């Protein structure tokens, strides 16, 4: 949400709306493929084991690598986005401006202890932060609409969508939670389909409303400037509207959005590395896991400017492969489902794989 209005601004509201709806539909289809595979594989399989059982050892290795790169890309994006917020907060309190290099260390250092404690440490603090996220979003939705100017929606440039495709795909990458959801809902296919349908549709509505608020309130030039600087959408929104409540709500929304996402992804990455590298769950093993979790994304951010958008772009390409191509490929191998053996079923699978692979092409071209 912090990147969507900025990355789609050059294309305009209506082209970005079309891209959001198409991406939602593609990812919803791939989620149903994912669910069918998850239900067909016995036990309580995760993505890695699902790939291994349907696509063999090669599929398992490819999935392992893509999953690891995706989590690293997202971790790098959240660290990059947090640096500007911490710089602004420290300057507001002390009057001193710290360098970007130092600001990028703050989020990993502050929350490394929480990650060290694991899911128990994250559970309660995440509840508080999620509540703050909802309140901040509600304030923006309540106070920002009067500033919306309808003529801002007239800008249309479909050619500019190519830089937004990968980020939009990242916005609908929820498939990883399906195995846990399957266990929670006791493998009830009817309720699982309903949960996925509703759960995927709510973010679409939230994203569209957010696009209306930001693209309708902030001039195109300000959003394009924010993209060139690697800033989140809340920065030009607060600067243009000059409303104290909106400015505070925008800063809080950015902070809560980044930290809640960062904690979930970095914990997943830490656990994934602990399991994959066979690290002991001692204090030494946890410290090694934390070092392996944060060192690569920090190195990446020191190497590239505009790390926030660059990391999200790469994450989008990985999401397209991992959550677009892979579920369709796994569903192709299922013998229990007649639909996937029909001409119509094969056509749907090939269409989703083709669209997902085109996202990778967009990433390479950009």
VOLORO-909960 format. One record per residue (C-alpha): residue number from 1; x, y, z. Coordinates in nm, 4 decimals, padded with zeros to 6 digits, m for minus. Example, Ala and Ser with C-alpha at 12.3 -4.5 7.8 and 13.67 -1.06 7.14 Angstrom:
BEGIN
R,1,01.2300,m00.4500,00.7800
R,2,01.3670,m00.1060,00.7140
REM end
This chain:
BEGIN
R,1,00.0000,00.0000,00.0000
R,2,00.2924,00.2343,00.0605
R,3,00.4191,00.1729,m00.2930
R,4,00.1029,00.1190,m00.4991
R,5,m00.0085,00.4819,m00.5587
R,6,00.3457,00.5981,m00.6287
R,7,00.4370,00.3165,m00.8675
R,8,00.1036,00.3405,m01.0572
R,9,00.0749,00.7214,m01.0650
R,10,00.2307,00.7604,m01.4114
R,11,m00.0246,00.5179,m01.5570
R,12,m00.3234,00.6885,m01.3935
R,13,m00.6143,00.5730,m01.1790
R,14,m00.8231,00.3791,m01.4329
R,15,m00.5329,00.1819,m01.5888
R,16,m00.4096,00.0962,m01.2375
R,17,m00.7635,m00.0090,m01.1393
R,18,m00.7726,m00.2483,m01.4354
R,19,m00.4318,m00.3887,m01.3397
R,20,m00.5451,m00.4417,m00.9789
R,21,m00.8586,m00.6303,m01.0850
R,22,m00.6768,m00.8515,m01.3387
R,23,m00.3999,m00.9317,m01.0910
R,24,m00.6559,m01.0097,m00.8199
R,25,m00.8322,m01.2521,m01.0536
R,26,m00.5075,m01.4239,m01.1585
R,27,m00.3860,m01.4607,m00.8013
R,28,m00.7291,m01.5797,m00.6860
R,29,m00.7195,m01.8566,m00.9491
R,30,m00.3675,m01.9572,m00.8480
R,31,m00.4798,m01.9606,m00.4822
R,32,m00.7496,m02.2151,m00.5692
R,33,m00.4845,m02.4223,m00.7534
R,34,m00.2697,m02.3991,m00.4416
R,35,m00.5605,m02.5115,m00.2223
R,36,m00.6412,m02.8115,m00.4420
R,37,m00.2781,m02.9251,m00.4303
R,38,m00.2611,m02.8721,m00.0549
R,39,m00.5748,m03.0817,m00.0003
R,40,m00.4555,m03.3532,m00.2404
R,41,m00.1189,m03.4015,m00.0682
R,42,m00.1537,m03.6066,00.2488
R,43,m00.0535,m03.4787,00.5918
R,44,00.0058,m03.1126,00.6769
R,45,00.2307,m03.0075,00.3870
R,46,00.3918,m02.6674,00.3410
R,47,00.4875,m02.5115,00.0082
R,48,00.8278,m02.6820,m00.0070
R,49,00.6924,m03.0305,00.0605
R,50,00.4008,m02.9733,m00.1810
R,51,00.6477,m02.8898,m00.4581
R,52,00.8609,m03.1924,m00.3708
R,53,00.5698,m03.4352,m00.3842
R,54,00.4188,m03.3018,m00.7072
R,55,00.7213,m03.1801,m00.9063
R,56,01.0000,m03.3937,m00.7618
R,57,01.3376,m03.2969,m00.6217
R,58,01.4059,m03.0342,m00.8889
R,59,01.0773,m02.8584,m00.8109
R,60,01.1581,m02.8657,m00.4409
R,61,01.5023,m02.7084,m00.4940
R,62,01.3636,m02.4347,m00.7223
R,63,01.0876,m02.3568,m00.4722
R,64,01.3389,m02.3439,m00.1860
R,65,01.5541,m02.0899,m00.3727
R,66,01.2596,m01.8735,m00.4897
R,67,01.1036,m01.8683,m00.1438
R,68,01.4315,m01.7646,00.0168
R,69,01.4893,m01.4863,m00.2377
R,70,01.1318,m01.3614,m00.1960
R,71,01.1644,m01.3301,00.1813
R,72,01.5009,m01.1547,00.1441
R,73,01.3535,m00.9093,m00.1097
R,74,01.0586,m00.8235,00.1138
R,75,01.2816,m00.7845,00.4212
R,76,01.5046,m00.5450,00.2247
R,77,01.2007,m00.3448,00.1095
R,78,01.0697,m00.2980,00.4647
R,79,01.4111,m00.1972,00.6003
R,80,01.4523,00.0568,00.3174
R,81,01.1060,00.2041,00.3741
R,82,01.1615,00.2332,00.7497
R,83,01.4884,00.4281,00.7156
R,84,01.3150,00.7484,00.6028
R,85,01.0588,00.7258,00.8857
R,86,01.3267,00.6841,01.1507
R,87,01.5290,00.9720,01.0034
R,88,01.2261,01.2003,01.0200
R,89,01.1348,01.0923,01.3736
R,90,01.4883,01.1445,01.5061
R,91,01.5138,01.4839,01.3337
R,92,01.1777,01.5899,01.4832
R,93,01.2820,01.4907,01.8365
R,94,01.6506,01.5910,01.8387
R,95,01.6982,01.8260,01.5444
R,96,01.9829,01.6042,01.4208
R,97,01.9771,01.4370,01.0795
R,98,02.1333,01.0903,01.0711
R,99,02.2755,00.9342,00.7494
R,100,02.0745,00.6778,00.5519
R,101,02.3292,00.4054,00.6251
R,102,02.2721,00.4374,00.9986
R,103,01.8930,00.4710,00.9638
R,104,01.8732,00.1372,00.7816
R,105,02.0141,m00.0417,01.0865
R,106,01.7469,00.0856,01.3258
R,107,01.4589,m00.1489,01.2335
R,108,01.6677,m00.4704,01.2405
R,109,01.8418,m00.3699,01.5655
R,110,01.5216,m00.2643,01.7469
R,111,01.3241,m00.5726,01.6488
R,112,01.6015,m00.8331,01.6392
R,113,01.5230,m00.9113,02.0034
R,114,01.1582,m00.9717,01.9194
R,115,01.2575,m01.2025,01.6324
R,116,01.4970,m01.3815,01.8704
R,117,01.2058,m01.4617,02.1043
R,118,01.0100,m01.6118,01.8141
R,119,00.6337,m01.6274,01.7697
R,120,00.5676,m01.5739,02.1426
R,121,00.7538,m01.2437,02.1363
R,122,00.5783,m01.1254,01.8201
R,123,00.2209,m01.2309,01.9021
R,124,00.1168,m00.9608,02.1492
R,125,00.3205,m00.6730,02.0095
R,126,00.1776,m00.7530,01.6650
R,127,m00.1781,m00.7276,01.7983
R,128,m00.1105,m00.3768,01.9298
R,129,00.0600,m00.2683,01.6077
R,130,m00.2184,m00.4108,01.3903
R,131,m00.4739,m00.2175,01.5939
R,132,m00.2694,00.0974,01.5354
R,133,m00.2551,00.0188,01.1623
R,134,m00.6340,m00.0119,01.1392
R,135,m00.6916,00.3118,01.3357
R,136,m00.4408,00.5059,01.1230
R,137,m00.5996,00.3790,00.7995
R,138,m00.9461,00.4697,00.9301
R,139,m00.8294,00.8254,01.0034
R,140,m00.6935,00.8601,00.6500
R,141,m01.0157,00.7265,00.4977
R,142,m01.2262,00.9637,00.7114
R,143,m01.0272,01.2879,00.6733
R,144,m00.8711,01.2606,00.3237
R,145,m01.1748,01.2230,00.0860
R,146,m01.2724,01.5960,00.0976
R,147,m00.9340,01.6715,m00.0627
R,148,m00.9959,01.4404,m00.3619
R,149,m01.0071,01.6299,m00.6941
R,150,m01.1906,01.4350,m00.9687
R,151,m00.9872,01.5878,m01.2538
R,152,m00.6762,01.4079,m01.1199
R,153,m00.8345,01.0824,m01.2410
R,154,m00.8302,01.1948,m01.6059
R,155,m00.4626,01.1070,m01.6599
R,156,m00.4221,00.7828,m01.8585
R,157,m00.0994,00.6204,m01.9829
R,158,m00.1254,00.2432,m02.0222
R,159,00.2400,00.2164,m02.1296
R,160,00.3480,00.3218,m01.7778
R,161,00.1875,00.0103,m01.6267
R,162,00.4961,m00.1941,m01.7099
R,163,00.6842,m00.0556,m01.4092
R,164,00.3880,m00.1291,m01.1775
R,165,00.3040,m00.4893,m01.2702
R,166,00.5538,m00.6587,m01.0389
R,167,00.4625,m00.4484,m00.7349
R,168,00.0896,m00.5089,m00.7873
R,169,00.1534,m00.8851,m00.8012
R,170,00.3343,m00.8617,m00.4685
R,171,00.0231,m00.6998,m00.3197
R,172,m00.1781,m01.0207,m00.3628
R,173,00.0833,m01.2733,m00.2487
R,174,m00.1147,m01.4339,00.0353
R,175,m00.0840,m01.7991,m00.0708
R,176,00.1774,m01.8943,00.1889
R,177,m00.0884,m01.8904,00.4657
R,178,m00.3132,m02.1451,00.2895
R,179,m00.1501,m02.4554,00.4463
R,180,m00.2032,m02.3099,00.7956
R,181,m00.5582,m02.2117,00.7003
R,182,m00.6261,m02.5655,00.5783
R,183,m00.5272,m02.7055,00.9159
R,184,m00.7245,m02.4392,01.1048
R,185,m01.0448,m02.5078,00.9072
R,186,m00.9941,m02.8863,00.9335
R,187,m00.9596,m02.9432,00.5562
R,188,m01.3165,m02.8264,00.4892
R,189,m01.2977,m02.7387,00.1188
R,190,m01.6215,m02.5362,00.1169
R,191,m01.5133,m02.3075,00.4013
R,192,m01.1583,m02.2831,00.2662
R,193,m01.2807,m02.1627,m00.0723
R,194,m01.5065,m01.9106,00.0995
R,195,m01.2205,m01.7893,00.3206
R,196,m00.9891,m01.7453,00.0201
R,197,m01.2567,m01.5689,m00.1870
R,198,m01.3462,m01.3213,00.0882
R,199,m00.9899,m01.2899,00.2170
R,200,m00.8588,m01.1996,m00.1289
R,201,m01.1447,m00.9582,m00.2035
R,202,m01.1074,m00.7440,00.1106
R,203,m00.7537,m00.6254,00.0177
R,204,m00.8753,m00.5428,m00.3341
R,205,m01.1387,m00.3100,m00.1867
R,206,m00.8875,m00.1560,00.0527
R,207,m00.6343,m00.1008,m00.2285
R,208,m00.8911,00.0620,m00.4594
R,209,m01.0070,00.3020,m00.1863
R,210,m00.6434,00.3858,m00.1093
R,211,m00.5767,00.4556,m00.4785
R,212,m00.8793,00.6896,m00.4885
R,213,m00.7528,00.8823,m00.1865
R,214,m00.3891,00.9208,m00.2940
R,215,m00.4199,00.9537,m00.6733
R,216,m00.7201,01.1818,m00.6283
R,217,m00.5505,01.4095,m00.3745
R,218,m00.1847,01.4291,m00.4766
R,219,m00.0698,01.5834,m00.8093
R,220,00.1045,01.3493,m01.0521
R,221,00.4296,01.5480,m01.0329
R,222,00.4524,01.4964,m00.6547
R,223,00.3958,01.1211,m00.6833
R,224,00.6549,01.0895,m00.9615
R,225,00.9022,01.2835,m00.7468
R,226,00.8316,01.0465,m00.4568
R,227,00.9065,00.7511,m00.6864
R,228,01.2385,00.9035,m00.7944
R,229,01.3332,00.9465,m00.4274
R,230,01.2133,00.6010,m00.3217
R,231,00.9530,00.7502,m00.0839
R,232,00.6287,00.5896,00.0345
R,233,00.2916,00.7268,m00.0786
R,234,00.2200,00.8750,00.2636
R,235,00.5079,01.1263,00.2278
R,236,00.3621,01.3319,m00.0621
R,237,00.0083,01.2792,00.0741
R,238,00.0953,01.4451,00.4056
R,239,00.3013,01.7176,00.2346
R,240,00.0335,01.8183,m00.0164
R,241,m00.2749,01.8145,00.2061
R,242,m00.1181,02.0171,00.4890
R,243,m00.3610,01.8706,00.7411
R,244,m00.2168,01.7951,01.0848
R,245,m00.4415,01.4932,01.1475
R,246,m00.3690,01.3465,00.8026
R,247,00.0043,01.4064,00.8439
R,248,00.0146,01.2205,01.1769
R,249,m00.2146,00.9421,01.0503
R,250,00.0025,00.9004,00.7376
R,251,00.3217,00.8687,00.9421
R,252,00.1616,00.6225,01.1843
R,253,00.0116,00.4220,00.8988
R,254,00.3536,00.3948,00.7325
R,255,00.5204,00.2888,01.0562
R,256,00.2606,00.0271,01.1520
R,257,00.2388,m00.1100,00.7962
R,258,00.6151,m00.1532,00.7723
R,259,00.6772,m00.2962,01.1194
R,260,00.3902,m00.5482,01.1166
R,261,00.4912,m00.6729,00.7717
R,262,00.8589,m00.6737,00.8645
R,263,00.8052,m00.8831,01.1767
R,264,00.6013,m01.1471,00.9948
R,265,00.8383,m01.1791,00.7007
R,266,01.1607,m01.1674,00.9045
R,267,01.0277,m01.4276,01.1500
R,268,00.9312,m01.6529,00.8575
R,269,01.2763,m01.6016,00.7052
R,270,01.4519,m01.6734,01.0354
R,271,01.2494,m01.9924,01.0889
R,272,01.3061,m02.0976,00.7277
R,273,01.6831,m02.0538,00.7625
R,274,01.6858,m02.2329,01.0993
R,275,01.5100,m02.5303,00.9434
R,276,01.6973,m02.5253,00.6112
R,277,02.0445,m02.4851,00.7646
R,278,01.9629,m02.7333,01.0447
R,279,02.0527,m02.4781,01.3131
R,280,02.0006,m02.5717,01.6753
R,281,01.7358,m02.3723,01.8601
R,282,01.9906,m02.2575,02.1175
R,283,02.0928,m01.8964,02.1711
R,284,02.3906,m01.9449,01.9384
R,285,02.1707,m02.0946,01.6670
R,286,01.9179,m01.8128,01.6968
R,287,02.1901,m01.5481,01.6720
R,288,02.3279,m01.7149,01.3581
R,289,01.9766,m01.7254,01.2103
R,290,01.9234,m01.3539,01.2864
R,291,02.2598,m01.2663,01.1287
R,292,02.1736,m01.4678,00.8169
R,293,01.8302,m01.3019,00.8090
R,294,01.9464,m00.9386,00.8116
R,295,02.2996,m00.9342,00.6634
R,296,02.2059,m01.0014,00.2950
R,297,01.9216,m00.7448,00.2712
R,298,02.1348,m00.4780,00.4440
R,299,02.4185,m00.5449,00.1991
R,300,02.1684,m00.5152,m00.0874
R,301,02.0434,m00.1781,00.0396
R,302,02.3957,m00.0410,00.0758
R,303,02.4574,m00.1338,m00.2893
R,304,02.1466,00.0124,m00.4543
R,305,01.9644,00.3433,m00.4281
R,306,01.5824,00.3406,m00.4310
R,307,01.6102,00.0055,m00.2541
R,308,01.2429,00.0092,m00.1498
R,309,01.1039,m00.0032,m00.5034
R,310,01.3878,m00.2110,m00.6456
R,311,01.3354,m00.4775,m00.3793
R,312,00.9578,m00.4771,m00.4326
R,313,01.0042,m00.5117,m00.8095
R,314,01.2208,m00.8199,m00.7641
R,315,00.9780,m00.9541,m00.5040
R,316,00.6962,m00.9195,m00.7577
R,317,00.8822,m01.1301,m01.0139
R,318,00.9463,m01.3934,m00.7476
R,319,00.5792,m01.3867,m00.6404
R,320,00.4757,m01.4413,m01.0033
R,321,00.6978,m01.7505,m01.0245
R,322,00.6385,m01.8858,m00.6758
R,323,00.2669,m01.8131,m00.6409
R,324,00.1618,m01.7978,m01.0065
R,325,00.3589,m02.0459,m01.2145
R,326,00.4299,m02.2955,m00.9355
R,327,00.0683,m02.3578,m00.8152
R,328,m00.0472,m02.4026,m01.1759
R,329,00.2421,m02.6423,m01.2435
R,330,00.1624,m02.8447,m00.9314
R,331,m00.2095,m02.8554,m01.0164
R,332,m00.1192,m02.9807,m01.3664
R,333,00.0205,m03.3006,m01.2099
R,334,m00.2879,m03.3783,m00.9970
R,335,m00.4605,m03.7028,m01.0908
R,336,m00.7473,m03.6669,m00.8426
R,337,m00.9006,m03.3604,m01.0124
R,338,m01.0715,m03.4233,m01.3461
R,339,m01.1011,m03.0501,m01.4141
R,340,m00.7260,m03.0130,m01.4560
R,341,m00.7273,m03.2923,m01.7161
R,342,m00.9909,m03.1281,m01.9375
R,343,m00.9179,m02.8921,m02.2260
R,344,m01.0798,m02.6055,m02.0338
R,345,m00.8778,m02.6864,m01.7215
R,346,m00.5514,m02.7077,m01.9150
R,347,m00.6325,m02.3771,m02.0855
R,348,m00.6900,m02.2024,m01.7524
R,349,m00.3664,m02.3442,m01.6091
R,350,m00.1648,m02.2407,m01.9145
R,351,m00.3212,m01.8930,m01.9117
R,352,m00.2266,m01.8331,m01.5485
R,353,00.1259,m01.9614,m01.6127
R,354,00.1568,m01.7395,m01.9210
R,355,00.0373,m01.4251,m01.7415
R,356,00.2663,m01.4968,m01.4458
R,357,00.5678,m01.5489,m01.6730
R,358,00.4897,m01.2184,m01.8462
R,359,00.5404,m01.0476,m01.5086
R,360,00.8937,m01.1866,m01.5035
R,361,00.9459,m01.0456,m01.8539
R,362,00.8224,m00.7012,m01.7386
R,363,01.0707,m00.7164,m01.4503
R,364,01.3593,m00.8048,m01.6808
R,365,01.2646,m00.5323,m01.9303
R,366,01.2320,m00.2653,m01.6598
REM end
